Amino acid sequence: MKRLILFLLLLPFISISQNINKHDDNGKKTGIWFGEYQNGNLRYKGQFKNGNPQGLFFYYYESGELKVEKEFFHNGQAASTYFFYKDGSLKTSGLYVGKLKDSTWNYYNRDSILILSEEYRKGKLNGTSQNFYNDGTLHEIKHYKNGLLDGVWKQFFMDGSLKAEANYKDGLREGKKTYYYTNGKIYCMGFYRNDFKKGAWEYFNEQGLSDTIINHND
């Protein structure tokens, strides 16, 4: 009688285990899947249909803490993705389409403050990228086109005042670049052509008076 009761208690677990990590008649993953580390700890868990991941997947550090959470959609071809520090705070969030980053990706420090925000298209930086100091103050803003810097680039001091500004074209510095003192006065300015300094670069003291001129010629 005791053996019968024990068998009945174990029956649901036996049934579940028989349906884990299975393939369908076409050899594709189906149903619930688990992966383990060599130490026996859970590495990931999720569900497949016709070989494609479906819904929520969870990935873990070898020590057991949640590492990544993915929510798949579009028949497993895209996934909203969240990376976590071991303490459970959010580290990174973004979208994968296939295996490529897409749309906006945000990165956080251990104090949960945003330190980097980037825009992607088909795995390449495309759009605005912003870097922040650890307190969340804007440090740098730049623009990308097909993975290359393109457009206005600006950098800021921690108090928010402008530190430097320039322009990029197809990944190369092109045109005027200016650096500033913390008081807002110009420190130096000059021009770039094809990523090289060209012509006269003028340097100023903190009172705004011209101090030095350096010529950059071929």
C-alpha positions in Angstrom: 0.0 0.0 0.0 2.8 2.4 0.9 4.6 1.6 -2.4 1.4 2.4 -4.3 1.0 5.7 -2.5 4.6 6.7 -3.2 4.2 5.7 -6.9 1.0 7.9 -7.1 2.9 10.8 -5.5 5.8 10.5 -8.0 3.6 10.0 -11.0 3.1 13.7 -11.9 6.9 14.3 -11.7 7.6 11.2 -13.9 5.1 12.4 -16.4 6.6 15.9 -16.5 10.2 14.6 -16.9 9.1 12.5 -19.8 8.0 15.6 -21.7 11.1 17.7 -21.0 13.8 18.3 -23.7 11.8 16.5 -26.4 11.8 16.7 -30.2 8.8 16.4 -32.4 8.4 13.9 -35.3 10.4 16.3 -37.5 13.3 16.4 -35.1 12.6 19.9 -33.9 12.6 21.0 -30.3 9.1 21.1 -28.7 7.6 21.7 -25.3 9.5 22.6 -22.2 13.3 22.6 -22.3 15.8 22.9 -19.5 19.6 23.2 -19.6 22.0 22.6 -16.7 25.5 23.6 -15.7 28.0 20.9 -14.9 27.4 21.5 -11.2 23.7 20.6 -11.7 22.4 24.2 -11.4 19.8 25.4 -13.9 21.3 27.2 -16.9 18.1 28.0 -18.8 14.4 27.1 -19.1 11.8 27.9 -21.7 9.4 26.4 -24.2 9.7 25.6 -27.9 7.2 25.0 -30.7 8.3 23.7 -34.1 11.9 24.3 -33.1 11.3 28.0 -32.3 11.4 29.5 -28.8 8.1 30.7 -27.5 7.2 33.2 -24.8 9.4 33.7 -21.8 12.9 32.2 -21.4 15.1 32.5 -18.3 18.9 32.2 -18.2 20.8 31.9 -15.0 24.3 32.5 -13.6 26.1 29.3 -12.6 25.6 30.4 -9.0 21.8 30.4 -9.5 20.9 34.1 -9.9 18.8 35.2 -12.8 21.0 36.5 -15.6 18.8 37.1 -18.7 15.1 37.2 -19.4 13.9 37.0 -22.9 10.3 37.2 -24.2 10.1 35.8 -27.7 7.5 36.8 -30.3 7.0 36.8 -34.1 7.3 33.0 -34.0 10.6 33.2 -32.1 12.3 35.5 -34.5 12.4 38.5 -32.1 12.9 38.9 -28.3 12.6 41.7 -25.8 15.7 41.0 -23.7 16.7 42.0 -20.2 20.1 41.4 -18.6 20.6 41.5 -14.8 23.4 41.9 -12.3 23.7 39.1 -9.8 22.0 41.3 -7.2 18.8 41.3 -9.4 19.1 44.9 -10.6 18.6 45.6 -14.3 21.9 45.8 -16.3 20.7 46.1 -20.0 17.5 46.1 -21.9 16.8 45.9 -25.6 15.4 44.1 -28.6 16.9 41.3 -30.6 15.6 40.5 -34.1 17.2 37.2 -34.9 20.6 37.5 -33.3 21.0 41.2 -34.1 20.3 44.2 -31.8 17.5 46.4 -33.0 15.7 49.6 -31.8 16.8 51.2 -28.5 19.2 49.5 -26.1 19.7 50.9 -22.6 22.5 50.2 -20.1 22.5 50.8 -16.4 25.1 50.9 -13.6 24.7 49.0 -10.4 22.8 51.9 -8.9 20.1 51.5 -11.6 21.1 54.8 -13.2 21.1 54.9 -17.0 24.6 55.3 -18.3 24.2 54.5 -22.1 21.4 54.6 -24.6 21.9 53.5 -28.2 19.8 53.0 -31.2 20.3 50.0 -33.5 19.0 48.8 -36.9 19.8 45.2 -38.0 22.8 45.0 -35.6 24.4 48.3 -36.5 24.3 51.5 -34.6 21.8 53.8 -36.3 20.5 56.9 -34.8 21.2 58.7 -31.5 23.7 57.4 -28.9 23.9 59.1 -25.4 26.5 58.4 -22.7 25.9 59.5 -19.1 28.0 60.1 -16.1 27.4 57.7 -13.2 25.0 60.2 -11.6 22.9 60.2 -14.7 24.1 63.6 -16.1 24.5 63.7 -19.9 28.2 63.2 -20.9 28.1 62.7 -24.6 25.7 62.7 -27.5 26.5 61.4 -31.0 24.7 60.1 -34.1 25.3 57.0 -36.2 24.4 56.0 -39.7 24.9 52.3 -40.7 27.4 51.8 -37.8 29.5 54.9 -38.5 29.5 58.3 -36.7 27.6 60.8 -38.8 26.4 64.2 -37.8 26.8 66.4 -34.8 28.9 65.2 -31.8 28.8 66.9 -28.4 30.4 66.3 -25.1 29.5 67.9 -21.8 31.1 68.7 -18.4 29.4 67.2 -15.3 27.7 70.5 -14.6 25.9 70.2 -18.0 27.9 72.9 -19.8 29.3 72.2 -23.2 32.8 70.7 -23.3 33.4 70.0 -27.0 31.5 69.8 -30.3 32.3 68.6 -33.8 30.8 67.0 -36.9 31.3 63.6 -38.4 30.7 62.3 -41.9 30.9 58.5 -42.7 32.9 57.9 -39.5 35.4 60.7 -40.0 35.8 64.1 -38.4 34.8 66.7 -40.9 34.5 70.5 -40.5 34.8 72.6 -37.4 35.7 71.3 -33.9 35.6 73.4 -30.8 36.7 72.8 -27.2 35.5 74.9 -24.2 36.5 75.8 -20.7 34.1 75.1 -17.9 33.3 78.9 -17.8 32.0 78.6 -21.4 34.9 80.4 -23.1 36.5 78.7 -26.1 39.7 76.7 -25.3 40.6 75.9 -28.9 39.0 75.6 -32.3 39.9 74.5 -35.8 38.9 72.4 -38.8 39.1 68.7 -39.8 39.2 67.3 -43.3 38.9 63.5 -43.7 39.7 63.1 -40.0 42.9 65.2 -40.1 43.5 68.6 -38.7 43.7 71.2 -41.4 44.7 74.9 -41.4 45.1 77.1 -38.4 44.1 75.8 -35.0 43.7 78.7 -32.5 44.1 78.3 -28.7 42.7 80.8 -26.1 43.2 81.5 -22.4 40.4 81.3 -19.9 39.7 85.0 -20.4 38.9 84.4 -24.1 42.1 86.0 -25.5 44.0 84.3 -28.3 47.1 82.6 -27.0 48.6 80.3 -29.6 48.0 79.5 -33.3 49.2 76.2 -34.8 49.1 75.6 -38.5 48.4 72.1 -39.8 49.3 71.8 -43.4 50.0 68.8 -45.8 
